[in-house]
Amino acid sequence: MRFNFEFEEKKTDQGSSSTPKNEVEWVPLKAHPVFTAAAVPAHGSNFGPAPTNLLAWDGASRLYFWDSEQLCLHRISLRLGDPEPTSVLAASPSKVLRPDVELGFVLHKISINRSGSALLLFGSDALSVMYLYGRGSSKDDAIICRTVSVGSQIYSNGSSVIRVLQVLWHPYSDTHLGILSSDSVFRIFDLSSNIIQPEQEYYLQPLEPGRQRNATSICAVDFSFGGDHLWDRFSVFILFSDGSVYTLCPVVPFGSVYKWESIMEIYSDAHTFGLKSAYPVAVSNSNLAISWLEATFPDLTNQTSEGMDLSTLRARPFALFDASLSLQGPLRKVCHEAEEGLSIRGAECEGRAVSLLYNIVSKDSILVTAWSGGQLQIDALADEIQPVWNVGSPSRLRVDFHDHIVGLAMICESNQSNHSTVKLDQSLENTVWLGHPPPLLRLAIVDLALPTKAESGSTITMFFDPLMPERIYCLHDGGIDSVVLHFLPFTSQISDKNEVGRTPSVHPILSTCQGETSSPSPLCGFVSLSDSFGYSWIVGVTISRECVVLEMKTWNLLLPIHVDNENKCTELNETEMPDIISKELLSGPKVVLMPQTSNLGSVAADSIEGRSTLHQYFKLFHENYVEYAHKVYFELKHHGLHLKRIIDNQHARLGEAHDKILKVEEKQLTLEEKLVHAMHQHNLLEERLNRLRNLPGAHKKPLSRAERDFKSELDQFRGVELDALHSSISALTARLRKHTQSLKGNASEQRKMISGRKNVQDTQVSLLKSSLEKLSLVNSENSEKVKLVESVLKGRESGS
């Protein structure tokens, strides 16, 4: 049965003037009045090169769209798959939500938390959070929602030049935000306790003191939280401009909730593989991890000792004494013996790294790095992430009146001594719990063939499909592309799929270019929708308020294609086809066992024993055949429409293929003529090329490998490092300005102190002068007395 979300429009929000029930109309989403406005948003020209996404979905039935012209938020209720399985209906009119304060910045992105109670408003100069429920007041048929500014003293200060690079909701908390800024500091804010000061601060130092590298290696650009897998759920992946990826582990928001089974799994792993290791470093690292787990989740040890039954564990504030987190990285690629000198960045990638995406697909942790040249670098973690601390570098704690930890800050440095090259034939016993960063297994490098830009390159934003995690959506200036991963190392090994080396498939979904000569019109909103029946849609909104809704096929994208030895035809593997009817029904009813009775033929039907035997036969017949018939009837009844849809789709595809074959046959003669003309042009071009080769300047020596590397370094310095140096100069200027302001504030106090000191010095000088005069008088009197004594002594000597 399909869910009907019409009841949500019948609810009356607190303090809102709800729309009358008879005025609610369900229309197709792409024809909704919010998206049919012909006017261009007033702030459309301010979108610029920054990625813009003004759409958000709560994962259930509500779509949110920020109106840049009216400066309000539209909440639209959706019906997915009703009345048709592929239709998307929206309630009209939409609910209008307005912030209770005026936003002093241009909005670039909105994002909703996992419970759908708060919406992040991320702009060019600041960021705010709008609470969608709770206290609200009605004004002009709109719901006024409480809106607060986050980190206003750090990011929203007028004299501050610290830019926000990325903001994400934490996947295990509804009130924690992770923020990466241009000063290479990763901060976590708890909206339930303090929106001004961060709960946790991590100062990223990817280089050891005294080491020198390019400026791009210290410029962070993006980050992503880990997924639900071992220590990945406590990890933060940070991307730098040169393409290097670093990891912070463990990072846990105070008060976040986790499953008891997940924590117990890594707790047992530390005891099993860490404490019993033959390496002292592994034993020390596992001891630190066990101490951290027992202190952060105190109910973990209490439950194991007292036999308690807890399904979830809540993290308490804690930090190890005399230790700070290590910035693990850069993550290096797994290589063979002859590939130890390869760099982190792929040779096919151009420009600088612009965005990072993490997702867990079955047993594989996938990292996708997007480059400004239009390439996607797809890697998988070849080993598990483990926590690493730098002992001897204590963190700074902030406590309350009861000595409870309310905040922490630490400097996270990269320990270059832990770096090692991981080879494919290396045993895991030589790497587990030794503090080495997890290596990367390169899956593919995908070139999206985007038009080149001389200045800043292309901006690519990536999303994973919530229904099909193997599919990646790439949002760029030219539209939307879909990349489907067919080979995953651990997942394919477990499922026994022989697809080693199968490259990802790339499909263009939507193009925003009107023609070959027109400039692209980027999207200002994108979101992926899905329901519980396996249907998926993508919704895109252009700057001119045009809404595009596309249904995405999912069931046949991952089917493997097998080619026979003669390469004559391709066919789908029947074992990989989806189960239309369950295998239990196809196997037939269960075998009925005969009752264990003796002398069955001599028993009368009207006797007690005969009636009992007949009752047993009837019961067995009902439990097996009648119930099986009911299951078959139910299965066929509920899958009839689905089977009919699949058959109609196959017939339609067959008809389209037949029409295409007829068109190809009609165009065969034209193609042959074009082929002859192309061969003639090819011969002419070859003759022209030979004549050009005979020219004097045609034999120039090409650039050597060292010259090409030097040229790429110059291009990189021109495009990336100058911006990094400018940002560093701006940060130093801001610090100098703050320092001069503090000096001006203390100038008056210093003058008072100096004047006081002068008065004290004058009094002391006068006292010294008076004392000196007295001493001079005493000295003169003493000298006269000495002369008298000497004259008396001389008189006595002469008289004697």
C-alpha positions, 0 to 999 in steps of 0.5 A, spaced: 500 500 500 502 507 498 503 512 504 498 518 503 501 524 506 495 528 506 494 528 513 501 532 514 497 538 511 491 538 516 496 539 522 496 546 524 503 548 527 503 552 533 502 560 532 501 558 524 495 560 520 494 554 516 491 553 509 484 551 509 483 544 507 478 545 501 484 549 498 489 544 498 491 542 491 495 536 489 499 538 483 505 535 480 512 537 483 515 540 477 508 544 476 508 547 483 506 555 483 513 556 487 517 553 481 513 556 476 515 564 477 518 567 471 522 572 475 529 571 476 531 571 483 534 578 486 540 575 488 541 570 482 547 574 480 551 573 487 551 566 486 558 566 483 562 561 482 560 558 489 556 551 489 549 553 491 544 548 493 537 551 496 533 545 496 533 540 502 529 534 503 527 531 510 527 524 508 520 522 509 515 527 505 517 534 506 521 538 501 524 545 503 526 551 498 529 557 500 526 563 496 532 568 494 527 573 492 522 573 498 527 571 503 523 566 505 523 558 506 517 554 502 515 547 506 512 543 500 509 536 502 510 531 497 506 524 495 511 519 492 508 514 488 501 516 488 497 515 484 502 512 479 508 509 482 513 514 478 509 520 480 511 525 485 505 530 487 506 536 491 501 540 496 499 547 493 499 552 496 506 551 500 507 553 507 511 559 508 517 560 513 521 566 515 526 567 520 525 572 526 531 576 524 534 579 518 539 575 515 545 579 513 548 575 508 547 571 501 545 564 502 548 559 498 546 552 501 541 549 506 541 543 509 537 539 514 538 535 520 536 527 521 530 529 525 528 534 520 527 539 526 533 544 524 535 547 518 542 550 516 543 556 512 550 557 510 552 563 506 558 567 504 559 571 510 556 567 516 551 561 517 545 561 521 540 555 524 533 556 523 528 551 528 522 549 524 518 547 530 517 549 537 516 556 538 513 560 532 508 566 531 504 567 525 505 574 521 502 575 514 500 568 513 507 565 514 510 562 520 516 566 524 521 561 526 527 562 531 533 563 527 540 563 531 547 565 528 552 560 529 560 562 531 558 569 530 565 571 534 569 567 529 565 567 522 561 573 522 565 578 525 566 584 520 573 585 521 574 577 521 577 574 514 576 567 516 571 564 511 567 558 512 569 552 507 564 547 509 559 545 514 555 539 515 551 536 520 554 530 524 550 523 522 550 521 530 547 528 533 541 532 531 544 538 535 552 538 533 555 542 527 562 540 524 565 547 521 571 547 517 574 554 516 580 557 512 584 558 518 585 550 517 581 549 524 576 544 524 570 546 529 564 542 532 559 546 535 553 544 540 547 548 538 543 545 545 549 548 549 553 554 546 552 557 539 558 562 540 563 558 543 565 551 539 565 545 543 571 542 540 577 545 536 582 541 532 588 546 529 590 542 523 598 542 522 599 537 516 607 539 516 612 537 522 616 543 524 621 545 520 619 541 513 617 545 507 612 544 502 607 547 497 602 552 500 597 547 497 599 542 502 596 546 508 590 549 505 584 545 507 578 545 502 573 540 504 571 535 509 566 529 510 564 525 516 565 517 516 560 512 516 557 506 520 563 502 520 568 500 526 572 506 527 569 510 521 564 512 525 569 516 529 573 519 523 573 525 520 576 526 513 579 532 511 581 534 504 587 539 502 588 543 495 593 538 493 589 532 493 592 529 500 587 526 505 588 526 512 584 523 518 582 525 525 580 519 529 577 519 534 572 525 534 566 524 538 560 530 539 559 530 547 552 527 548 552 523 541 548 516 541 551 510 538 549 503 538 552 498 543 553 493 538 558 497 534 562 500 540 562 493 543 565 490 536 571 495 536 572 494 544 573 487 543 577 488 536 582 492 541 583 487 546 583 481 541 588 484 536 591 490 539 593 487 546 595 480 544 600 483 538 607 482 538 609 489 537 610 494 543 607 500 539 601 496 537 600 494 545 600 502 547 596 504 541 590 499 543 591 501 551 590 508 549 584 506 545 581 502 550 582 507 556 578 512 551 572 507 550 571 506 557 572 513 559 567 516 553 562 510 554 562 508 562 556 504 561 560 499 556 564 496 562 558 497 567 554 493 562 559 487 561 560 486 568 553 487 571 550 484 565 545 490 563 541 490 557 542 497 553 541 498 546 545 505 545 550 508 549 551 516 550 558 519 549 560 523 555 566 529 555 573 526 555 580 527 553 586 523 554 591 526 559 598 529 556 595 526 549 592 530 543 589 527 536 594 525 531 593 528 524 593 521 520 596 522 513 596 523 507 593 517 505 597 513 500 596 509 495 597 501 495 602 500 490 607 494 487 614 493 489 616 498 483 611 503 484 614 506 491 615 513 489 609 515 486 605 521 489 599 521 492 596 525 486 594 522 480 597 524 473 591 524 470 588 529 475 588 537 473 588 543 477 586 543 484 582 538 489 575 542 490 571 537 494 571 530 498 565 525 498 565 519 503 560 513 503 560 506 506 557 501 500 556 494 504 563 492 506 567 498 502 569 505 505 569 509 498 572 516 498 571 520 492 575 526 490 573 532 485 578 536 481 577 543 478 579 540 471 573 535 471 576 529 474 573 524 479 579 520 483 575 514 486 579 510 492 577 505 497 580 504 504 584 498 503 585 497 511 581 499 517 582 506 520 584 506 528 585 511 533 592 514 533 594 520 539 601 524 539 603 523 546 606 528 550 602 534 547 596 535 552 590 538 549 586 544 552 580 543 556 574 548 558 571 546 564 565 549 568 564 550 576 563 543 577 569 541 574 566 538 568 569 538 561 564 543 556 570 544 551 576 542 548 582 544 543 588 541 541 593 541 536 593 535 531 600 534 528 602 529 522 607 524 525 611 523 519 615 517 522 608 513 522 608 513 514 610 507 511 609 504 504 603 499 503 604 493 498 599 488 495 603 482 498 604 485 505 600 481 511 595 485 515 599 483 521 605 487 520 600 494 520 594 493 525 594 497 531 601 500 529 599 507 528 600 507 520 594 511 516 590 506 512 592 506 505 588 507 499 586 502 493 585 506 487 578 504 483 578 509 477 579 516 475 573 518 471 574 524 467 567 528 466 569 532 460 567 538 462 569 545 459 576 548 461 576 554 465 582 558 465 581 562 472 578 557 477 576 551 474 570 547 475 566 547 481 563 540 482 559 538 488 557 530 489 552 526 492 550 519 493 544 516 492 540 514 498 537 508 495 543 505 491 549 507 494 553 505 488 551 511 484 554 518 485 551 524 482 555 530 480 553 537 480 557 542 476 556 548 471 554 544 465 548 540 469 548 533 473 552 526 471 551 519 474 557 515 476 555 508 477 561 503 481 561 496 478 567 494 482 568 494 490 574 490 492 571 487 499 563 487 497 565 483 490 569 478 494 564 477 499 558 476 493 563 472 489 562 477 483 567 476 477 567 484 476 575 485 477 577 491 473 570 493 471 570 501 470 565 505 472 559 507 468 558 515 467 551 517 464 549 524 463 542 526 466 541 533 465 544 538 461 543 546 463 546 548 456 541 551 451 546 550 445 553 548 443 554 556 443 550 558 449 553 559 456 551 554 461 546 556 467 548 552 473 542 549 478 541 553 484 538 546 487 538 539 487 536 533 491 535 526 491 528 523 493 526 515 494 521 511 497 520 504 500 518 501 494 525 502 490 523 508 486 528 514 486 527 521 483 532 527 482 529 534 483 533 540 480 531 547 480 535 552 475 536 560 477 530 561 473 525 557 477 524 551 473 523 545 476 526 538 473 523 532 476 527 525 473 525 518 475 532 514 476 532 507 474 535 502 479 534 495 478 538 494 472 544 498 473 548 493 477 547 487 472 553 484 470 554 484 462 558 477 460 561 476 453 562 470 450 568 467 447 566 469 440 564 476 442 558 475 438 552 477 443 551 479 450 546 477 455 544 478 462 546 473 467 540 470 469 542 468 476 543 476 477 536 477 475 532 480 481 527 475 484 520 477 482 517 471 485 520 468 492 524 462 491 520 459 497 513 459 492 517 457 486 520 450 490 512 448 491 509 446 498 513 442 503 513 435 503 507 432 507 509 426 512 504 421 513 502 420 520 505 414 524 499 409 525 499 402 524 493 398 521 491 404 517 487 400 512 483 396 518 481 403 521 473 405 520 472 412 518 467 413 523 471 410 529 475 415 534 481 413 531 479 414 524 476 421 526 483 422 529 487 420 523 482 424 518 483 430 523 491 429 522 490 429 515 486 435 514 491 439 519 497 437 514 493 439 508 491 446 511 498 447 513 501 446 507 497 446 501 491 451 503 496 456 506 501 455 500 495 457 495 494 463 499 501 465 499 501 464 491 494 468 490 497 474 495 504 474 491 501 474 484 496 479 486 500 484 489 506 483 483 501 483 478 502 490 476 509 490 477 510 484 472 505 488 467 509 494 468 516 490 467 513 487 461 510 493 458 517 496 459 520 491 455 515 491 449 516 498 449 524 498 449 523 492 444 519 497 439 524 502 440 530 498 438 526 495 432 525 503 430 532 504 431 534 498 427 530 501 421 532 508 422 539 505 421 538 501 415 535 507 412 541 511 414 546 506 411 547 509 404 548 516 407 553 513 412 557 510 407 557 516 403 560 520 409 565 514 410 567 515 403 568 523 404 571 522 411 576 517 407 578 522 402 578 528 407 583 523 411 588 522 405 588 530 404 590 531 411 595 526 411 598 530 405 598 536 408 601 533 415 607 531 411 608 538 407 607 541 414 613 536 417 617 538 412 617 546 414 623 548 418 620 549 425 616 543 425 622 539 428 622 542 435 624 538 441 618 537 446 619 538 453 622 533 457 619 530 463 622 535 468 620 541 464 613 538 464 613 537 471 616 544 472 611 547 468 605 544 472 608 546 478 608 553 475 601 553 473 599 550 480 603 556 484 599 561 479 592 558 480 592 555 487 598 558 492 597 565 490 590 565 493 593 561 499 598 566 500 593 572 499 589 568 504 595 568 509 596 575 508 589 577 510 589 573 516 595 576 519 592 583 517 586 581 521 590 579 527 594 585 527 588 589 526 585 586 533 592 587 536 592 594 535 585 595 537 587 591 544 593 596 544 589 602 543 584 600 549 590 599 554 593 606 552 589 610 557 591 605 562 598 605 560 598 613 560 595 613 567 600 608 570 606 612 567 603 619 570 603 615 577 610 612 576 612 620 574 609 622 580 612 617 585 619 618 581 619 626 583 617 625 590 623 620 591 628 625 587 626 630 592 627 626 598 633 624 595 635 631 594 634 633 601 637 627 604 643 629 600 643 636 602 643 633 610 649 628 608 653 634 605 652 638 612 653 633 616 660 631 612 662 638 612 661 639 620 665 632 621 670 635 616 671 641 621 671 637 627 677 632 624 681 639 623 680 641 630 682 634 632 688 634 628 690 641 630 690 639 637 694 633 636 699 637 633 699 642 639 700 636 644 706 633 639 710 639 639 709 641 647 712 634 648 
